[in-house]
Amino acid sequence: MQDGISGRTDRRVFAAPVGGLAAFAVANIGGVVAYLPLLTLLLPIKADLVAGDARIGVLTVAVVAGALAASGANILFGWLGDRALERGKGRRGGMAAGLIATIAAYALVAFAVTPIALVLAILLFQLAVNALLSPLFALMAEEVPDRDKGVAGGLLSLGNPVASAFSAAIVATWFLNEGARLAAVAVAITACFLPLLLRRASPVVEAPAEAAVRSPGLDRRDLVVALIARLLVQVASSVLFVYLLYYLNGISPGDAPSTVATRAGQVLTIAFVAPLPVAILVGRLSDRIRRRKPFLLGAAIVSAAGLLGMAAADGPMFGATMFGMFVMGHAVFVALHSAFAMQLLPDPRRRGRDLGLLNLANTLPSLLGPPLTWWLASPTDFDAVLMVLAALTVSGGVMMLGVRGRP
């Protein structure tokens, strides 16, 4: 079957096959593996090799420039995917080209020997990885029925913990040099995307009963509201996943830095893994009752409560527990929001472009969070910024109630 939107209206829509959901979940893991090990571990190591004492500046330029490139690239490749779909070519060809380009970009990173070469390699990498990732969520919107989008969104939460564990494993494997680590990432990405690339396209055509659920008031306003809501919630994660070590240092004044660093690694591991079953179960429940907005608001409230608890913490144990509470609510919100956003797309011919615009809610917080932290926090006092982040998070949850087109 062609990877496109069929004009037939008499086809019944059944729940997505388990194999189809698994293919998307594994591909999403590959997508996170494509950028997380490089940007969090391998790039800092590479910047130290090529820049020495200037590594912080080089790393900052590479990350900020890459985030800006990623914002535009996701929209561009989403639009190109829409055009390909109109011409009957489908999205999988663009995804395959993105996979090849991503592997090539990893080679450029490996061969970079100057700061300028490294920054340029990261810019090319961001273009390539967005060519790979942009079609993924558009395909999910097209090939996963609405009745299964909640559990599909929950399965997306597998990406971070698996990619984090993979990152730690390749860095801890002492006999792997820089080139071997980058090659290992390239092999893992390819293995994760192949099942989806080789799977026959099966675009969903809604049965009349399903189509009737849609509100006639669906428009681009809902998409803008959803984008702003997610952006407000994502600012907190952009701050805490960068500055968690500093926060834990501030509430553990008597502990050695190495002890705090070890604790931070343990906290992150637990915080990434614990929400997985909750996100999947809540996603399935929202599928069953066909209501997502109450769960989105509840998840935002839980996340904000964790942030306020972190501000009130006076010791590492309570602070770490409250961070886990924040991650729990945040993970459920992001998973459900991904499913919800796929149902809000107003024009099936422009799914790629519209999802690229929604992706700004993932990239812009990395540009907003650090200045906010610099303004409100000190190395030992994060209380003010945590309270502001809690307010932003609740605001994001409340905003989702203003989406008119879906329950």
VOMAR-863615 format. One record per residue (C-alpha): x negated, z negated, y negated; residue number from 0. Coordinates in pm, whole numbers, padded with zeros to 5 digits, always signed. Last residue first. Layout:
<lummis>
x;z;y;n
X;Z;Y;NUM
...
</lummis>
This chain:
<lummis>
x;z;y;n
+01207;-02513;-01628;406
+01088;-02174;-01756;405
+01142;-01949;-02058;404
+01169;-02204;-02335;403
+00821;-02354;-02343;402
+00866;-02651;-02576;401
+00822;-02902;-02295;400
+00468;-02765;-02260;399
+00395;-02900;-02607;398
+00450;-03255;-02484;397
+00171;-03220;-02229;396
-00069;-03076;-02485;395
+00015;-03354;-02732;394
-00057;-03610;-02461;393
-00403;-03458;-02417;392
-00475;-03440;-02790;391
-00384;-03807;-02833;390
-00605;-03908;-02541;389
-00892;-03701;-02685;388
-00857;-03883;-03017;387
-00870;-04217;-02836;386
-01179;-04108;-02641;385
-01349;-03990;-02962;384
-01299;-04328;-03126;383
-01415;-04535;-02826;382
-01731;-04337;-02748;381
-01982;-04599;-02863;380
-02338;-04617;-02726;379
-02487;-04280;-02821;378
-02250;-04259;-03119;377
-01916;-04084;-03125;376
-01677;-03942;-03385;375
-01854;-03650;-03556;374
-02096;-03552;-03278;373
-01811;-03579;-03027;372
-01587;-03347;-03229;371
-01878;-03104;-03275;370
-01938;-03106;-02894;369
-01571;-03054;-02799;368
-01481;-02752;-03013;367
-01716;-02483;-02874;366
-01668;-02583;-02509;365
-01296;-02614;-02590;364
-01291;-02240;-02681;363
-01376;-02120;-02329;362
-01094;-02256;-02111;361
-00806;-02214;-02357;360
-00947;-01870;-02435;359
-00854;-01787;-02075;358
-00494;-01750;-02193;357
-00599;-01438;-02383;356
-00757;-01300;-02066;355
-00437;-01383;-01879;354
-00250;-01173;-02136;353
-00491;-00880;-02094;352
-00473;-00887;-01715;351
-00094;-00924;-01705;350
-00031;-00635;-01941;349
+00189;-00404;-01729;348
+00385;-00700;-01592;347
+00490;-00785;-01951;346
+00605;-01135;-02047;345
+00352;-01337;-01849;344
+00518;-01677;-01823;343
+00519;-01703;-01443;342
+00140;-01677;-01423;341
+00119;-01948;-01689;340
+00314;-02193;-01473;339
+00078;-02155;-01177;338
-00231;-02206;-01392;337
-00055;-02493;-01572;336
+00014;-02662;-01240;335
-00354;-02661;-01143;334
-00472;-02760;-01491;333
-00225;-03049;-01514;332
-00303;-03177;-01163;331
-00677;-03169;-01231;330
-00637;-03343;-01567;329
-00424;-03624;-01424;328
-00673;-03699;-01148;327
-00973;-03647;-01377;326
-00844;-03908;-01622;325
-00774;-04156;-01342;324
-01125;-04103;-01208;323
-01262;-04173;-01557;322
-01054;-04491;-01556;321
-01218;-04600;-01233;320
-01565;-04519;-01371;319
-01499;-04729;-01682;318
-01365;-05017;-01473;317
-01677;-05020;-01256;316
-01922;-04950;-01539;315
-01824;-05243;-01763;314
-01652;-05306;-02095;313
-01373;-05051;-02056;312
-01119;-05019;-02340;311
-01218;-04663;-02437;310
-01228;-04565;-02068;309
-00877;-04706;-02026;308
-00759;-04496;-02319;307
-00902;-04187;-02148;306
-00739;-04279;-01817;305
-00405;-04325;-01990;304
-00447;-03979;-02143;303
-00493;-03824;-01798;302
-00187;-04004;-01660;301
+00019;-03890;-01961;300
-00100;-03530;-01921;299
-00007;-03535;-01550;298
+00341;-03664;-01634;297
+00393;-03391;-01895;296
+00287;-03121;-01649;295
+00503;-03271;-01375;294
+00808;-03268;-01604;293
+00732;-02905;-01703;292
+00701;-02769;-01349;291
+01054;-02742;-01209;290
+01148;-02518;-00921;289
+01241;-02811;-00694;288
+01042;-02678;-00399;287
+00766;-02511;-00596;286
+00715;-02826;-00808;285
+00682;-03022;-00483;284
+00424;-02773;-00353;283
+00215;-02810;-00670;282
+00246;-03188;-00655;281
+00119;-03182;-00297;280
-00169;-02944;-00377;279
-00278;-03138;-00686;278
-00256;-03471;-00502;277
-00454;-03343;-00203;276
-00738;-03225;-00432;275
-00740;-03509;-00687;274
-00991;-03726;-00495;273
-01263;-03462;-00452;272
-01371;-03401;-00813;271
-01357;-03767;-00917;270
-01548;-03879;-00608;269
-01833;-03636;-00672;268
-01837;-03703;-01047;267
-01851;-04080;-00995;266
-02135;-04050;-00744;265
-02341;-03832;-00977;264
-02278;-04068;-01268;263
-02384;-04366;-01056;262
-02713;-04198;-00975;261
-02771;-04133;-01345;260
-02682;-04494;-01430;259
-02932;-04625;-01177;258
-03202;-04390;-01306;257
-03136;-04506;-01663;256
-03190;-04871;-01564;255
-02890;-05098;-01606;254
-02850;-05368;-01871;253
-02659;-05161;-02126;252
-02402;-05032;-01875;251
-02104;-04945;-02102;250
-02311;-04718;-02328;249
-02509;-04568;-02040;248
-02182;-04469;-01874;247
-02075;-04287;-02190;246
-02413;-04112;-02222;245
-02389;-03993;-01861;244
-02033;-03872;-01916;243
-02137;-03661;-02217;242
-02108;-03307;-02080;241
-01825;-03355;-01829;240
-01654;-03583;-02077;239
-01648;-03354;-02379;238
-01536;-03025;-02223;237
-01289;-03223;-02010;236
-01126;-03373;-02318;235
-01105;-03039;-02499;234
-00919;-02895;-02198;233
-00595;-03079;-02277;232
-00567;-02937;-02628;231
-00660;-02587;-02503;230
-00396;-02610;-02231;229
-00124;-02684;-02485;228
-00246;-02412;-02722;227
-00233;-02147;-02448;226
+00108;-02260;-02321;225
+00253;-02243;-02672;224
+00106;-01895;-02720;223
+00250;-01773;-02389;222
+00590;-01917;-02473;221
+00585;-01736;-02807;220
+00506;-01415;-02623;219
+00857;-01389;-02494;218
+01087;-01520;-02220;217
+01433;-01576;-02365;216
+01607;-01387;-02085;215
+01515;-01677;-01858;214
+01397;-01592;-01510;213
+01587;-01750;-01225;212
+01795;-01433;-01186;211
+01486;-01248;-01072;210
+01463;-01471;-00768;209
+01816;-01398;-00656;208
+01768;-01026;-00730;207
+01465;-01010;-00499;206
+01134;-01006;-00674;205
+00880;-00737;-00602;204
+00551;-00890;-00494;203
+00239;-00678;-00487;202
+00078;-00652;-00142;201
-00278;-00519;-00166;200
-00456;-00486;+00168;199
-00722;-00752;+00216;198
-01080;-00625;+00205;197
-01142;-00745;-00150;196
-00974;-01077;-00077;195
-01179;-01146;+00235;194
-01498;-01017;+00063;193
-01481;-01253;-00235;192
-01613;-01571;-00072;191
-01894;-01405;+00124;190
-02011;-01218;-00186;189
-02025;-01532;-00396;188
-02216;-01719;-00124;187
-02473;-01439;-00091;186
-02530;-01432;-00468;185
-02569;-01812;-00479;184
-02827;-01801;-00200;183
-03015;-01527;-00388;182
-03031;-01748;-00698;181
-03170;-02033;-00489;180
-03419;-01804;-00315;179
-03547;-01672;-00647;178
-03602;-02021;-00788;177
-03779;-02154;-00480;176
-03601;-02292;-00175;175
-03820;-02519;+00043;174
-03697;-02839;-00123;173
-03327;-02801;-00050;172
-03193;-03049;-00309;171
-03121;-02775;-00562;170
-02934;-02564;-00307;169
-02732;-02860;-00182;168
-02639;-03000;-00524;167
-02502;-02665;-00635;166
-02306;-02621;-00310;165
-02151;-02965;-00354;164
-02055;-02878;-00710;163
-01912;-02542;-00600;162
-01698;-02711;-00335;161
-01583;-02980;-00576;160
-01505;-02735;-00859;159
-01326;-02462;-00664;158
-01085;-02668;-00453;157
-00862;-02715;-00760;156
-00747;-02356;-00715;155
-00554;-02471;-00407;154
-00318;-02664;-00636;153
-00243;-02347;-00830;152
-00156;-02170;-00506;151
+00067;-02466;-00415;150
+00255;-02419;-00741;149
+00255;-02039;-00721;148
+00436;-02036;-00387;147
+00799;-01992;-00504;146
+00676;-01758;-00778;145
+00559;-01514;-00513;144
+00182;-01455;-00487;143
+00076;-01088;-00515;142
+00115;-00999;-00882;141
+00027;-01329;-01053;140
-00249;-01386;-00799;139
-00381;-01036;-00867;138
-00392;-01113;-01240;137
-00574;-01435;-01157;136
-00849;-01253;-00969;135
-00875;-00947;-01194;134
-01055;-01142;-01472;133
-01298;-01318;-01238;132
-01534;-01034;-01146;131
-01543;-00858;-01485;130
-01579;-01209;-01627;129
-01884;-01263;-01407;128
-02041;-00941;-01531;127
-01996;-01000;-01903;126
-02114;-01358;-01871;125
-02416;-01243;-01670;124
-02506;-00987;-01934;123
-02509;-01263;-02196;122
-02706;-01486;-01960;121
-02967;-01211;-01909;120
-02994;-01164;-02284;119
-03061;-01537;-02331;118
-03323;-01529;-02054;117
-03499;-01223;-02195;116
-03513;-01386;-02537;115
-03657;-01708;-02392;114
-03931;-01516;-02205;113
-04001;-01467;-01833;112
-03667;-01332;-01710;111
-03702;-01196;-01354;110
-03467;-01448;-01190;109
-03210;-01416;-01468;108
-03217;-01038;-01432;107
-03163;-01072;-01056;106
-02863;-01297;-01120;105
-02727;-01026;-01350;104
-02752;-00774;-01064;103
-02547;-01005;-00840;102
-02288;-01034;-01117;101
-02280;-00656;-01163;100
-02210;-00599;-00793;99
-01928;-00856;-00799;98
-01786;-00711;-01120;97
-01777;-00364;-00964;96
-01588;-00509;-00665;95
-01340;-00678;-00902;94
-01289;-00353;-01091;93
-01211;-00175;-00766;92
-00976;-00456;-00662;91
-00758;-00413;-00971;90
-00548;-00110;-00877;89
-00623;+00260;-00907;88
-00272;+00385;-00983;87
-00343;+00496;-01338;86
-00128;+00213;-01478;85
-00324;-00033;-01262;84
-00652;+00095;-01405;83
-00518;+00039;-01756;82
-00416;-00316;-01670;81
-00760;-00380;-01523;80
-00921;-00248;-01842;79
-00707;-00492;-02042;78
-00815;-00784;-01825;77
-01172;-00663;-01854;76
-01156;-00678;-02233;75
-00974;-01013;-02248;74
-01222;-01176;-02012;73
-01514;-01019;-02199;72
-01410;-01153;-02539;71
-01410;-01519;-02441;70
-01706;-01477;-02205;69
-01926;-01339;-02483;68
-01851;-01641;-02703;67
-01923;-01878;-02414;66
-02249;-01693;-02339;65
-02365;-01720;-02699;64
-02296;-02095;-02688;63
-02465;-02145;-02350;62
-02771;-01928;-02420;61
-02824;-02070;-02768;60
-02798;-02427;-02638;59
-03036;-02360;-02348;58
-03294;-02204;-02580;57
-03271;-02496;-02821;56
-03296;-02754;-02544;55
-03585;-02568;-02376;54
-03813;-02560;-02678;53
-04056;-02804;-02516;52
-04108;-02563;-02225;51
-03940;-02229;-02299;50
-03966;-02012;-01986;49
-03985;-02279;-01715;48
-03765;-02536;-01891;47
-03503;-02270;-01954;46
-03508;-02182;-01582;45
-03439;-02542;-01482;44
-03161;-02568;-01740;43
-03018;-02237;-01607;42
-03027;-02343;-01242;41
-02838;-02670;-01287;40
-02516;-02656;-01490;39
-02488;-02289;-01590;38
-02621;-02136;-01269;37
-02458;-02370;-01020;36
-02120;-02344;-01202;35
-02102;-01969;-01270;34
-02062;-01770;-00949;33
-01981;-02079;-00742;32
-01664;-02111;-00953;31
-01570;-01752;-00870;30
-01658;-01798;-00505;29
-01424;-02096;-00489;28
-01160;-01875;-00651;27
-01218;-01615;-00380;26
-01168;-01885;-00116;25
-00836;-01994;-00270;24
-00718;-01633;-00309;23
-00798;-01551;+00054;22
-00638;-01876;+00170;21
-00314;-01796;-00012;20
-00306;-01457;+00157;19
-00387;-01597;+00499;18
-00110;-01854;+00467;17
+00136;-01571;+00416;16
+00321;-01584;+00082;15
+00671;-01715;+00113;14
+00931;-01441;+00155;13
+01042;-01190;-00103;12
+01305;-00943;+00009;11
+01255;-00581;-00092;10
+01554;-00412;-00254;9
+01407;-00368;-00600;8
+01160;-00086;-00549;7
+00958;+00029;-00851;6
+00631;-00087;-00710;5
+00370;-00251;-00927;4
+00021;-00157;-00822;3
-00248;-00201;-00560;2
-00127;+00087;-00343;1
+00000;+00000;+00000;0
</lummis>
